[in-house]
Every structure is written in C-alpha cells, then in structure tokens.
Amino acid sequence: MRKEYDFGGARRGAPAAQKGKSRITILLDKDILEAFRGRAKSGGRGYQTAINQALREYLEREHLESALRRVLREELEEGALSGLAG
C-alpha cells in the first residue's frame, strides 16, 4: 500500500441508494416536474421526495376507495336482503 494517493483527478460517484429505495429513470412532462420542484423548494424538501409522496398517496387513496366500495356493496346487499326478510 502506498503512503499517499493522488486523488486530484478523482470524481465523486453517485450517492448510494437508501435502503428500500430503487434508482429509476422516468420521463415526466416539463410542467409536472417544474411544479414538483417548486413545491419541494417552498416546502424545504427534495422534488424526488415530493414525487414519491404523491405516488404513495395515490396508491393509498386507490386502496381506500376500493375498500370503501366493497364495504358499501356489502352493506347495500345486506340491507336489500334484510328488507326482503322483513
């Protein structure tokens, strides 16, 4: 091993991805990207974090809507059946 190394021509590599995260390449409309960058800047966080949060909220809302429809269907069917029995 050398006592000294010359890092004068070294370049910093890409930061390591956080656990549970995946690095992807995605094409977004310019206006969408600018909107997220603007919101992220005013909120003091990164735009990628803002996009990730928006996607998470979309998936959670989709799951909630599906569960709500199922419960309403069950309640309506139960109400219709109890109306026939009464």
PDB file of N, CA, C and O in Angstrom:
ATOM      1  N   MET A   1       0.834  -1.176   0.000  1.00  0.00           N
ATOM      2  CA  MET A   1       0.000   0.000   0.000  1.00  0.00           C
ATOM      3  C   MET A   1       0.881   1.242   0.000  1.00  0.00           C
ATOM      4  O   MET A   1       1.912   1.284   0.672  1.00  0.00           O
ATOM      5  N   ARG A   2       0.478   2.228  -0.741  1.00  0.00           N
ATOM      6  CA  ARG A   2       1.234   3.475  -0.783  1.00  0.00           C
ATOM      7  C   ARG A   2       0.960   4.300   0.469  1.00  0.00           C
ATOM      8  O   ARG A   2      -0.078   4.160   1.116  1.00  0.00           O
ATOM      9  N   LYS A   3       1.909   5.153   0.789  1.00  0.00           N
ATOM     10  CA  LYS A   3       1.711   6.050   1.927  1.00  0.00           C
ATOM     11  C   LYS A   3       0.779   7.195   1.545  1.00  0.00           C
ATOM     12  O   LYS A   3       0.031   7.701   2.382  1.00  0.00           O
ATOM     13  N   GLU A   4       0.826   7.600   0.280  1.00  0.00           N
ATOM     14  CA  GLU A   4      -0.028   8.689  -0.184  1.00  0.00           C
ATOM     15  C   GLU A   4      -0.624   8.337  -1.545  1.00  0.00           C
ATOM     16  O   GLU A   4       0.002   7.659  -2.360  1.00  0.00           O
ATOM     17  N   TYR A   5      -1.834   8.809  -1.767  1.00  0.00           N
ATOM     18  CA  TYR A   5      -2.513   8.618  -3.045  1.00  0.00           C
ATOM     19  C   TYR A   5      -2.881   9.980  -3.600  1.00  0.00           C
ATOM     20  O   TYR A   5      -3.176  10.905  -2.844  1.00  0.00           O
ATOM     21  N   ASP A   6      -2.864  10.107  -4.922  1.00  0.00           N
ATOM     22  CA  ASP A   6      -3.236  11.358  -5.577  1.00  0.00           C
ATOM     23  C   ASP A   6      -4.690  11.255  -6.039  1.00  0.00           C
ATOM     24  O   ASP A   6      -5.002  10.530  -6.984  1.00  0.00           O
ATOM     25  N   PHE A   7      -5.565  11.983  -5.366  1.00  0.00           N
ATOM     26  CA  PHE A   7      -6.983  11.997  -5.721  1.00  0.00           C
ATOM     27  C   PHE A   7      -7.342  13.252  -6.513  1.00  0.00           C
ATOM     28  O   PHE A   7      -8.518  13.598  -6.623  1.00  0.00           O
ATOM     29  N   GLY A   8      -6.348  13.928  -7.060  1.00  0.00           N
ATOM     30  CA  GLY A   8      -6.569  15.164  -7.804  1.00  0.00           C
ATOM     31  C   GLY A   8      -7.500  14.991  -8.992  1.00  0.00           C
ATOM     32  O   GLY A   8      -8.279  15.896  -9.290  1.00  0.00           O
ATOM     33  N   GLY A   9      -7.444  13.862  -9.677  1.00  0.00           N
ATOM     34  CA  GLY A   9      -8.297  13.629 -10.845  1.00  0.00           C
ATOM     35  C   GLY A   9      -9.529  12.800 -10.522  1.00  0.00           C
ATOM     36  O   GLY A   9     -10.255  12.380 -11.424  1.00  0.00           O
ATOM     37  N   ALA A  10      -9.765  12.564  -9.240  1.00  0.00           N
ATOM     38  CA  ALA A  10     -10.901  11.718  -8.845  1.00  0.00           C
ATOM     39  C   ALA A  10     -12.216  12.459  -9.026  1.00  0.00           C
ATOM     40  O   ALA A  10     -12.280  13.684  -8.922  1.00  0.00           O
ATOM     41  N   ARG A  11     -13.246  11.702  -9.294  1.00  0.00           N
ATOM     42  CA  ARG A  11     -14.599  12.263  -9.391  1.00  0.00           C
ATOM     43  C   ARG A  11     -15.480  11.551  -8.383  1.00  0.00           C
ATOM     44  O   ARG A  11     -15.313  10.362  -8.110  1.00  0.00           O
ATOM     45  N   ARG A  12     -16.409  12.293  -7.845  1.00  0.00           N
ATOM     46  CA  ARG A  12     -17.343  11.714  -6.881  1.00  0.00           C
ATOM     47  C   ARG A  12     -18.348  10.856  -7.641  1.00  0.00           C
ATOM     48  O   ARG A  12     -18.893  11.277  -8.661  1.00  0.00           O
ATOM     49  N   GLY A  13     -18.586   9.660  -7.137  1.00  0.00           N
ATOM     50  CA  GLY A  13     -19.572   8.771  -7.746  1.00  0.00           C
ATOM     51  C   GLY A  13     -20.974   9.131  -7.296  1.00  0.00           C
ATOM     52  O   GLY A  13     -21.165   9.999  -6.444  1.00  0.00           O
ATOM     53  N   ALA A  14     -21.943   8.460  -7.871  1.00  0.00           N
ATOM     54  CA  ALA A  14     -23.337   8.674  -7.476  1.00  0.00           C
ATOM     55  C   ALA A  14     -23.517   8.228  -6.033  1.00  0.00           C
ATOM     56  O   ALA A  14     -22.929   7.229  -5.619  1.00  0.00           O
ATOM     57  N   PRO A  15     -24.321   8.953  -5.261  1.00  0.00           N
ATOM     58  CA  PRO A  15     -24.548   8.530  -3.876  1.00  0.00           C
ATOM     59  C   PRO A  15     -25.260   7.180  -3.847  1.00  0.00           C
ATOM     60  O   PRO A  15     -26.064   6.862  -4.723  1.00  0.00           O
ATOM     61  N   ALA A  16     -24.947   6.409  -2.834  1.00  0.00           N
ATOM     62  CA  ALA A  16     -25.576   5.098  -2.692  1.00  0.00           C
ATOM     63  C   ALA A  16     -27.067   5.276  -2.423  1.00  0.00           C
ATOM     64  O   ALA A  16     -27.471   6.175  -1.685  1.00  0.00           O
ATOM     65  N   ALA A  17     -27.867   4.423  -3.019  1.00  0.00           N
ATOM     66  CA  ALA A  17     -29.319   4.479  -2.807  1.00  0.00           C
ATOM     67  C   ALA A  17     -29.638   4.090  -1.369  1.00  0.00           C
ATOM     68  O   ALA A  17     -28.973   3.241  -0.777  1.00  0.00           O
ATOM     69  N   GLN A  18     -30.659   4.721  -0.825  1.00  0.00           N
ATOM     70  CA  GLN A  18     -31.086   4.391   0.529  1.00  0.00           C
ATOM     71  C   GLN A  18     -31.744   3.022   0.527  1.00  0.00           C
ATOM     72  O   GLN A  18     -32.269   2.572  -0.492  1.00  0.00           O
ATOM     73  N   LYS A  19     -31.708   2.369   1.671  1.00  0.00           N
ATOM     74  CA  LYS A  19     -32.356   1.061   1.773  1.00  0.00           C
ATOM     75  C   LYS A  19     -33.845   1.209   1.494  1.00  0.00           C
ATOM     76  O   LYS A  19     -34.483   2.156   1.953  1.00  0.00           O
ATOM     77  N   GLY A  20     -34.382   0.275   0.746  1.00  0.00           N
ATOM     78  CA  GLY A  20     -35.800   0.310   0.416  1.00  0.00           C
ATOM     79  C   GLY A  20     -36.134   1.214  -0.761  1.00  0.00           C
ATOM     80  O   GLY A  20     -37.303   1.356  -1.118  1.00  0.00           O
ATOM     81  N   LYS A  21     -35.143   1.814  -1.356  1.00  0.00           N
ATOM     82  CA  LYS A  21     -35.357   2.714  -2.492  1.00  0.00           C
ATOM     83  C   LYS A  21     -34.694   2.115  -3.722  1.00  0.00           C
ATOM     84  O   LYS A  21     -33.711   1.382  -3.610  1.00  0.00           O
ATOM     85  N   SER A  22     -35.231   2.427  -4.895  1.00  0.00           N
ATOM     86  CA  SER A  22     -34.662   1.976  -6.168  1.00  0.00           C
ATOM     87  C   SER A  22     -34.422   3.183  -7.054  1.00  0.00           C
ATOM     88  O   SER A  22     -35.266   4.075  -7.146  1.00  0.00           O
ATOM     89  N   ARG A  23     -33.281   3.208  -7.698  1.00  0.00           N
ATOM     90  CA  ARG A  23     -32.972   4.291  -8.635  1.00  0.00           C
ATOM     91  C   ARG A  23     -33.597   3.934  -9.984  1.00  0.00           C
ATOM     92  O   ARG A  23     -33.383   2.840 -10.505  1.00  0.00           O
ATOM     93  N   ILE A  24     -34.377   4.874 -10.548  1.00  0.00           N
ATOM     94  CA  ILE A  24     -35.004   4.656 -11.848  1.00  0.00           C
ATOM     95  C   ILE A  24     -34.798   5.888 -12.721  1.00  0.00           C
ATOM     96  O   ILE A  24     -34.411   6.951 -12.236  1.00  0.00           O
ATOM     97  N   THR A  25     -35.057   5.731 -13.988  1.00  0.00           N
ATOM     98  CA  THR A  25     -35.105   6.853 -14.916  1.00  0.00           C
ATOM     99  C   THR A  25     -36.542   6.938 -15.400  1.00  0.00           C
ATOM    100  O   THR A  25     -37.116   5.943 -15.840  1.00  0.00           O
ATOM    101  N   ILE A  26     -37.117   8.126 -15.319  1.00  0.00           N
ATOM    102  CA  ILE A  26     -38.519   8.301 -15.692  1.00  0.00           C
ATOM    103  C   ILE A  26     -38.659   9.602 -16.482  1.00  0.00           C
ATOM    104  O   ILE A  26     -38.019  10.602 -16.159  1.00  0.00           O
ATOM    105  N   LEU A  27     -39.485   9.583 -17.501  1.00  0.00           N
ATOM    106  CA  LEU A  27     -39.750  10.787 -18.288  1.00  0.00           C
ATOM    107  C   LEU A  27     -41.036  11.429 -17.773  1.00  0.00           C
ATOM    108  O   LEU A  27     -42.085  10.787 -17.724  1.00  0.00           O
ATOM    109  N   LEU A  28     -40.943  12.698 -17.393  1.00  0.00           N
ATOM    110  CA  LEU A  28     -42.094  13.448 -16.896  1.00  0.00           C
ATOM    111  C   LEU A  28     -42.293  14.677 -17.765  1.00  0.00           C
ATOM    112  O   LEU A  28     -41.335  15.205 -18.329  1.00  0.00           O
ATOM    113  N   ASP A  29     -43.525  15.131 -17.874  1.00  0.00           N
ATOM    114  CA  ASP A  29     -43.800  16.379 -18.578  1.00  0.00           C
ATOM    115  C   ASP A  29     -43.095  17.516 -17.839  1.00  0.00           C
ATOM    116  O   ASP A  29     -43.006  17.511 -16.612  1.00  0.00           O
ATOM    117  N   LYS A  30     -42.596  18.488 -18.600  1.00  0.00           N
ATOM    118  CA  LYS A  30     -41.850  19.595 -18.003  1.00  0.00           C
ATOM    119  C   LYS A  30     -42.659  20.330 -16.942  1.00  0.00           C
ATOM    120  O   LYS A  30     -42.142  20.660 -15.875  1.00  0.00           O
ATOM    121  N   ASP A  31     -43.939  20.588 -17.243  1.00  0.00           N
ATOM    122  CA  ASP A  31     -44.751  21.343 -16.292  1.00  0.00           C
ATOM    123  C   ASP A  31     -44.954  20.580 -14.988  1.00  0.00           C
ATOM    124  O   ASP A  31     -45.013  21.184 -13.917  1.00  0.00           O
ATOM    125  N   ILE A  32     -45.060  19.261 -15.073  1.00  0.00           N
ATOM    126  CA  ILE A  32     -45.212  18.436 -13.869  1.00  0.00           C
ATOM    127  C   ILE A  32     -43.945  18.516 -13.030  1.00  0.00           C
ATOM    128  O   ILE A  32     -44.003  18.732 -11.820  1.00  0.00           O
ATOM    129  N   LEU A  33     -42.805  18.342 -13.680  1.00  0.00           N
ATOM    130  CA  LEU A  33     -41.531  18.382 -12.971  1.00  0.00           C
ATOM    131  C   LEU A  33     -41.304  19.747 -12.326  1.00  0.00           C
ATOM    132  O   LEU A  33     -40.879  19.828 -11.174  1.00  0.00           O
ATOM    133  N   GLU A  34     -41.585  20.813 -13.061  1.00  0.00           N
ATOM    134  CA  GLU A  34     -41.399  22.159 -12.510  1.00  0.00           C
ATOM    135  C   GLU A  34     -42.331  22.404 -11.325  1.00  0.00           C
ATOM    136  O   GLU A  34     -41.939  23.049 -10.353  1.00  0.00           O
ATOM    137  N   ALA A  35     -43.553  21.896 -11.401  1.00  0.00           N
ATOM    138  CA  ALA A  35     -44.490  22.054 -10.286  1.00  0.00           C
ATOM    139  C   ALA A  35     -43.966  21.347  -9.039  1.00  0.00           C
ATOM    140  O   ALA A  35     -44.024  21.902  -7.941  1.00  0.00           O
ATOM    141  N   PHE A  36     -43.458  20.134  -9.200  1.00  0.00           N
ATOM    142  CA  PHE A  36     -42.918  19.407  -8.052  1.00  0.00           C
ATOM    143  C   PHE A  36     -41.663  20.082  -7.513  1.00  0.00           C
ATOM    144  O   PHE A  36     -41.465  20.152  -6.300  1.00  0.00           O
ATOM    145  N   ARG A  37     -40.822  20.576  -8.405  1.00  0.00           N
ATOM    146  CA  ARG A  37     -39.615  21.279  -7.947  1.00  0.00           C
ATOM    147  C   ARG A  37     -39.991  22.537  -7.163  1.00  0.00           C
ATOM    148  O   ARG A  37     -39.389  22.832  -6.131  1.00  0.00           O
ATOM    149  N   GLY A  38     -40.981  23.270  -7.653  1.00  0.00           N
ATOM    150  CA  GLY A  38     -41.427  24.479  -6.959  1.00  0.00           C
ATOM    151  C   GLY A  38     -42.015  24.180  -5.599  1.00  0.00           C
ATOM    152  O   GLY A  38     -41.689  24.842  -4.614  1.00  0.00           O
ATOM    153  N   ARG A  39     -42.883  23.183  -5.542  1.00  0.00           N
ATOM    154  CA  ARG A  39     -43.490  22.805  -4.262  1.00  0.00           C
ATOM    155  C   ARG A  39     -42.442  22.295  -3.286  1.00  0.00           C
ATOM    156  O   ARG A  39     -42.480  22.607  -2.096  1.00  0.00           O
ATOM    157  N   ALA A  40     -41.512  21.512  -3.801  1.00  0.00           N
ATOM    158  CA  ALA A  40     -40.471  20.951  -2.943  1.00  0.00           C
ATOM    159  C   ALA A  40     -39.586  22.061  -2.382  1.00  0.00           C
ATOM    160  O   ALA A  40     -39.225  22.044  -1.206  1.00  0.00           O
ATOM    161  N   LYS A  41     -39.243  23.018  -3.229  1.00  0.00           N
ATOM    162  CA  LYS A  41     -38.379  24.116  -2.791  1.00  0.00           C
ATOM    163  C   LYS A  41     -39.056  24.936  -1.701  1.00  0.00           C
ATOM    164  O   LYS A  41     -38.429  25.278  -0.698  1.00  0.00           O
ATOM    165  N   SER A  42     -40.331  25.253  -1.892  1.00  0.00           N
ATOM    166  CA  SER A  42     -41.051  26.047  -0.890  1.00  0.00           C
ATOM    167  C   SER A  42     -41.306  25.243   0.384  1.00  0.00           C
ATOM    168  O   SER A  42     -41.472  25.816   1.461  1.00  0.00           O
ATOM    169  N   GLY A  43     -41.337  23.924   0.260  1.00  0.00           N
ATOM    170  CA  GLY A  43     -41.559  23.073   1.430  1.00  0.00           C
ATOM    171  C   GLY A  43     -40.277  22.613   2.102  1.00  0.00           C
ATOM    172  O   GLY A  43     -40.318  21.933   3.128  1.00  0.00           O
ATOM    173  N   GLY A  44     -39.129  22.984   1.523  1.00  0.00           N
ATOM    174  CA  GLY A  44     -37.855  22.631   2.131  1.00  0.00           C
ATOM    175  C   GLY A  44     -37.471  21.166   2.013  1.00  0.00           C
ATOM    176  O   GLY A  44     -36.785  20.628   2.881  1.00  0.00           O
ATOM    177  N   ARG A  45     -37.909  20.524   0.945  1.00  0.00           N
ATOM    178  CA  ARG A  45     -37.531  19.124   0.735  1.00  0.00           C
ATOM    179  C   ARG A  45     -37.220  18.910  -0.742  1.00  0.00           C
ATOM    180  O   ARG A  45     -37.439  19.804  -1.560  1.00  0.00           O
ATOM    181  N   GLY A  46     -36.714  17.739  -1.083  1.00  0.00           N
ATOM    182  CA  GLY A  46     -36.353  17.440  -2.457  1.00  0.00           C
ATOM    183  C   GLY A  46     -37.568  17.122  -3.317  1.00  0.00           C
ATOM    184  O   GLY A  46     -38.575  16.613  -2.825  1.00  0.00           O
ATOM    185  N   TYR A  47     -37.462  17.428  -4.605  1.00  0.00           N
ATOM    186  CA  TYR A  47     -38.587  17.167  -5.507  1.00  0.00           C
ATOM    187  C   TYR A  47     -38.824  15.676  -5.690  1.00  0.00           C
ATOM    188  O   TYR A  47     -39.963  15.258  -5.900  1.00  0.00           O
ATOM    189  N   GLN A  48     -37.772  14.862  -5.615  1.00  0.00           N
ATOM    190  CA  GLN A  48     -37.954  13.418  -5.746  1.00  0.00           C
ATOM    191  C   GLN A  48     -38.745  12.875  -4.561  1.00  0.00           C
ATOM    192  O   GLN A  48     -39.565  11.969  -4.713  1.00  0.00           O
ATOM    193  N   THR A  49     -38.495  13.431  -3.388  1.00  0.00           N
ATOM    194  CA  THR A  49     -39.259  13.050  -2.196  1.00  0.00           C
ATOM    195  C   THR A  49     -40.721  13.440  -2.373  1.00  0.00           C
ATOM    196  O   THR A  49     -41.618  12.688  -1.993  1.00  0.00           O
ATOM    197  N   ALA A  50     -40.961  14.616  -2.949  1.00  0.00           N
ATOM    198  CA  ALA A  50     -42.334  15.078  -3.178  1.00  0.00           C
ATOM    199  C   ALA A  50     -43.052  14.178  -4.180  1.00  0.00           C
ATOM    200  O   ALA A  50     -44.223  13.853  -3.987  1.00  0.00           O
ATOM    201  N   ILE A  51     -42.368  13.773  -5.242  1.00  0.00           N
ATOM    202  CA  ILE A  51     -42.965  12.873  -6.234  1.00  0.00           C
ATOM    203  C   ILE A  51     -43.265  11.526  -5.592  1.00  0.00           C
ATOM    204  O   ILE A  51     -44.332  10.955  -5.818  1.00  0.00           O
ATOM    205  N   ASN A  52     -42.330  11.013  -4.791  1.00  0.00           N
ATOM    206  CA  ASN A  52     -42.529   9.733  -4.111  1.00  0.00           C
ATOM    207  C   ASN A  52     -43.752   9.796  -3.189  1.00  0.00           C
ATOM    208  O   ASN A  52     -44.561   8.868  -3.160  1.00  0.00           O
ATOM    209  N   GLN A  53     -43.882  10.892  -2.439  1.00  0.00           N
ATOM    210  CA  GLN A  53     -45.015  11.054  -1.528  1.00  0.00           C
ATOM    211  C   GLN A  53     -46.331  11.123  -2.304  1.00  0.00           C
ATOM    212  O   GLN A  53     -47.328  10.541  -1.878  1.00  0.00           O
ATOM    213  N   ALA A  54     -46.344  11.825  -3.431  1.00  0.00           N
ATOM    214  CA  ALA A  54     -47.560  11.924  -4.246  1.00  0.00           C
ATOM    215  C   ALA A  54     -47.967  10.553  -4.777  1.00  0.00           C
ATOM    216  O   ALA A  54     -49.151  10.218  -4.788  1.00  0.00           O
ATOM    217  N   LEU A  55     -46.998   9.765  -5.215  1.00  0.00           N
ATOM    218  CA  LEU A  55     -47.298   8.415  -5.705  1.00  0.00           C
ATOM    219  C   LEU A  55     -47.820   7.533  -4.573  1.00  0.00           C
ATOM    220  O   LEU A  55     -48.754   6.755  -4.769  1.00  0.00           O
ATOM    221  N   ARG A  56     -47.216   7.653  -3.391  1.00  0.00           N
ATOM    222  CA  ARG A  56     -47.669   6.870  -2.237  1.00  0.00           C
ATOM    223  C   ARG A  56     -49.110   7.225  -1.870  1.00  0.00           C
ATOM    224  O   ARG A  56     -49.932   6.340  -1.632  1.00  0.00           O
ATOM    225  N   GLU A  57     -49.411   8.519  -1.825  1.00  0.00           N
ATOM    226  CA  GLU A  57     -50.768   8.965  -1.501  1.00  0.00           C
ATOM    227  C   GLU A  57     -51.769   8.473  -2.538  1.00  0.00           C
ATOM    228  O   GLU A  57     -52.886   8.097  -2.184  1.00  0.00           O
ATOM    229  N   TYR A  58     -51.390   8.470  -3.808  1.00  0.00           N
ATOM    230  CA  TYR A  58     -52.266   7.974  -4.866  1.00  0.00           C
ATOM    231  C   TYR A  58     -52.597   6.503  -4.639  1.00  0.00           C
ATOM    232  O   TYR A  58     -53.757   6.102  -4.733  1.00  0.00           O
ATOM    233  N   LEU A  59     -51.582   5.702  -4.343  1.00  0.00           N
ATOM    234  CA  LEU A  59     -51.811   4.271  -4.127  1.00  0.00           C
ATOM    235  C   LEU A  59     -52.654   4.017  -2.882  1.00  0.00           C
ATOM    236  O   LEU A  59     -53.516   3.139  -2.885  1.00  0.00           O
ATOM    237  N   GLU A  60     -52.408   4.786  -1.813  1.00  0.00           N
ATOM    238  CA  GLU A  60     -53.200   4.623  -0.592  1.00  0.00           C
ATOM    239  C   GLU A  60     -54.652   5.012  -0.831  1.00  0.00           C
ATOM    240  O   GLU A  60     -55.566   4.343  -0.350  1.00  0.00           O
ATOM    241  N   ARG A  61     -54.864   6.092  -1.574  1.00  0.00           N
ATOM    242  CA  ARG A  61     -56.232   6.544  -1.868  1.00  0.00           C
ATOM    243  C   ARG A  61     -56.953   5.505  -2.726  1.00  0.00           C
ATOM    244  O   ARG A  61     -58.133   5.225  -2.514  1.00  0.00           O
ATOM    245  N   GLU A  62     -56.229   4.934  -3.703  1.00  0.00           N
ATOM    246  CA  GLU A  62     -56.806   3.903  -4.563  1.00  0.00           C
ATOM    247  C   GLU A  62     -57.236   2.699  -3.724  1.00  0.00           C
ATOM    248  O   GLU A  62     -58.311   2.141  -3.941  1.00  0.00           O
ATOM    249  N   HIS A  63     -56.398   2.300  -2.771  1.00  0.00           N
ATOM    250  CA  HIS A  63     -56.715   1.167  -1.892  1.00  0.00           C
ATOM    251  C   HIS A  63     -57.917   1.506  -1.012  1.00  0.00           C
ATOM    252  O   HIS A  63     -58.803   0.672  -0.827  1.00  0.00           O
ATOM    253  N   LEU A  64     -57.952   2.720  -0.471  1.00  0.00           N
ATOM    254  CA  LEU A  64     -59.054   3.146   0.384  1.00  0.00           C
ATOM    255  C   LEU A  64     -60.368   3.173  -0.387  1.00  0.00           C
ATOM    256  O   LEU A  64     -61.395   2.723   0.121  1.00  0.00           O
ATOM    257  N   GLU A  65     -60.343   3.698  -1.610  1.00  0.00           N
ATOM    258  CA  GLU A  65     -61.553   3.748  -2.428  1.00  0.00           C
ATOM    259  C   GLU A  65     -62.072   2.349  -2.729  1.00  0.00           C
ATOM    260  O   GLU A  65     -63.280   2.115  -2.703  1.00  0.00           O
ATOM    261  N   SER A  66     -61.178   1.431  -3.011  1.00  0.00           N
ATOM    262  CA  SER A  66     -61.560   0.051  -3.291  1.00  0.00           C
ATOM    263  C   SER A  66     -62.210  -0.585  -2.066  1.00  0.00           C
ATOM    264  O   SER A  66     -63.236  -1.255  -2.181  1.00  0.00           O
ATOM    265  N   ALA A  67     -61.617  -0.374  -0.900  1.00  0.00           N
ATOM    266  CA  ALA A  67     -62.167  -0.936   0.337  1.00  0.00           C
ATOM    267  C   ALA A  67     -63.525  -0.314   0.644  1.00  0.00           C
ATOM    268  O   ALA A  67     -64.443  -1.016   1.070  1.00  0.00           O
ATOM    269  N   LEU A  68     -63.663   0.979   0.437  1.00  0.00           N
ATOM    270  CA  LEU A  68     -64.930   1.661   0.695  1.00  0.00           C
ATOM    271  C   LEU A  68     -66.028   1.141  -0.227  1.00  0.00           C
ATOM    272  O   LEU A  68     -67.155   0.921   0.219  1.00  0.00           O
ATOM    273  N   ARG A  69     -65.715   0.942  -1.497  1.00  0.00           N
ATOM    274  CA  ARG A  69     -66.705   0.394  -2.434  1.00  0.00           C
ATOM    275  C   ARG A  69     -67.157  -0.998  -2.000  1.00  0.00           C
ATOM    276  O   ARG A  69     -68.343  -1.321  -2.064  1.00  0.00           O
ATOM    277  N   ARG A  70     -66.203  -1.819  -1.557  1.00  0.00           N
ATOM    278  CA  ARG A  70     -66.527  -3.180  -1.119  1.00  0.00           C
ATOM    279  C   ARG A  70     -67.463  -3.140   0.091  1.00  0.00           C
ATOM    280  O   ARG A  70     -68.452  -3.871   0.135  1.00  0.00           O
ATOM    281  N   VAL A  71     -67.156  -2.296   1.065  1.00  0.00           N
ATOM    282  CA  VAL A  71     -67.983  -2.193   2.268  1.00  0.00           C
ATOM    283  C   VAL A  71     -69.376  -1.685   1.911  1.00  0.00           C
ATOM    284  O   VAL A  71     -70.371  -2.216   2.404  1.00  0.00           O
ATOM    285  N   LEU A  72     -69.458  -0.671   1.064  1.00  0.00           N
ATOM    286  CA  LEU A  72     -70.766  -0.145   0.665  1.00  0.00           C
ATOM    287  C   LEU A  72     -71.591  -1.192  -0.067  1.00  0.00           C
ATOM    288  O   LEU A  72     -72.795  -1.317   0.160  1.00  0.00           O
ATOM    289  N   ARG A  73     -70.933  -1.946  -0.953  1.00  0.00           N
ATOM    290  CA  ARG A  73     -71.636  -3.015  -1.668  1.00  0.00           C
ATOM    291  C   ARG A  73     -72.192  -4.041  -0.682  1.00  0.00           C
ATOM    292  O   ARG A  73     -73.344  -4.462  -0.792  1.00  0.00           O
ATOM    293  N   GLU A  74     -71.358  -4.437   0.283  1.00  0.00           N
ATOM    294  CA  GLU A  74     -71.797  -5.420   1.273  1.00  0.00           C
ATOM    295  C   GLU A  74     -72.967  -4.888   2.090  1.00  0.00           C
ATOM    296  O   GLU A  74     -73.934  -5.608   2.341  1.00  0.00           O
ATOM    297  N   GLU A  75     -72.879  -3.621   2.507  1.00  0.00           N
ATOM    298  CA  GLU A  75     -73.956  -3.027   3.301  1.00  0.00           C
ATOM    299  C   GLU A  75     -75.246  -2.918   2.491  1.00  0.00           C
ATOM    300  O   GLU A  75     -76.331  -3.178   3.011  1.00  0.00           O
ATOM    301  N   LEU A  76     -75.130  -2.539   1.228  1.00  0.00           N
ATOM    302  CA  LEU A  76     -76.320  -2.430   0.385  1.00  0.00           C
ATOM    303  C   LEU A  76     -76.960  -3.793   0.155  1.00  0.00           C
ATOM    304  O   LEU A  76     -78.183  -3.929   0.190  1.00  0.00           O
ATOM    305  N   GLU A  77     -76.121  -4.804  -0.082  1.00  0.00           N
ATOM    306  CA  GLU A  77     -76.651  -6.157  -0.267  1.00  0.00           C
ATOM    307  C   GLU A  77     -77.314  -6.649   1.011  1.00  0.00           C
ATOM    308  O   GLU A  77     -78.382  -7.260   0.965  1.00  0.00           O
ATOM    309  N   GLU A  78     -76.686  -6.385   2.143  1.00  0.00           N
ATOM    310  CA  GLU A  78     -77.235  -6.807   3.430  1.00  0.00           C
ATOM    311  C   GLU A  78     -78.559  -6.099   3.704  1.00  0.00           C
ATOM    312  O   GLU A  78     -79.509  -6.711   4.194  1.00  0.00           O
ATOM    313  N   GLY A  79     -78.617  -4.806   3.385  1.00  0.00           N
ATOM    314  CA  GLY A  79     -79.844  -4.040   3.571  1.00  0.00           C
ATOM    315  C   GLY A  79     -80.951  -4.534   2.659  1.00  0.00           C
ATOM    316  O   GLY A  79     -82.111  -4.593   3.067  1.00  0.00           O
ATOM    317  N   ALA A  80     -80.608  -4.887   1.439  1.00  0.00           N
ATOM    318  CA  ALA A  80     -81.604  -5.391   0.494  1.00  0.00           C
ATOM    319  C   ALA A  80     -82.133  -6.736   0.956  1.00  0.00           C
ATOM    320  O   ALA A  80     -83.329  -7.008   0.852  1.00  0.00           O
ATOM    321  N   LEU A  81     -81.243  -7.581   1.465  1.00  0.00           N
ATOM    322  CA  LEU A  81     -81.670  -8.898   1.937  1.00  0.00           C
ATOM    323  C   LEU A  81     -82.519  -8.786   3.194  1.00  0.00           C
ATOM    324  O   LEU A  81     -83.503  -9.512   3.336  1.00  0.00           O
ATOM    325  N   SER A  82     -82.158  -7.888   4.114  1.00  0.00           N
ATOM    326  CA  SER A  82     -82.953  -7.744   5.336  1.00  0.00           C
ATOM    327  C   SER A  82     -84.305  -7.111   5.019  1.00  0.00           C
ATOM    328  O   SER A  82     -85.287  -7.375   5.712  1.00  0.00           O
ATOM    329  N   GLY A  83     -84.366  -6.286   3.986  1.00  0.00           N
ATOM    330  CA  GLY A  83     -85.633  -5.700   3.555  1.00  0.00           C
ATOM    331  C   GLY A  83     -86.562  -6.750   2.978  1.00  0.00           C
ATOM    332  O   GLY A  83     -87.781  -6.639   3.115  1.00  0.00           O
ATOM    333  N   LEU A  84     -86.007  -7.767   2.333  1.00  0.00           N
ATOM    334  CA  LEU A  84     -86.809  -8.853   1.782  1.00  0.00           C
ATOM    335  C   LEU A  84     -87.315  -9.770   2.883  1.00  0.00           C
ATOM    336  O   LEU A  84     -88.415 -10.316   2.793  1.00  0.00           O
ATOM    337  N   ALA A  85     -86.505  -9.938   3.926  1.00  0.00           N
ATOM    338  CA  ALA A  85     -86.878 -10.852   5.009  1.00  0.00           C
ATOM    339  C   ALA A  85     -87.926 -10.222   5.917  1.00  0.00           C
ATOM    340  O   ALA A  85     -88.715 -10.938   6.533  1.00  0.00           O
ATOM    341  N   GLY A  86     -87.947  -8.873   6.010  1.00  0.00           N
ATOM    342  CA  GLY A  86     -88.837  -8.184   6.945  1.00  0.00           C
ATOM    343  C   GLY A  86     -90.174  -8.048   6.388  1.00  0.00           C
ATOM    344  O   GLY A  86     -91.059  -7.492   7.038  1.00  0.00           O
TER     345      GLY A  86
END
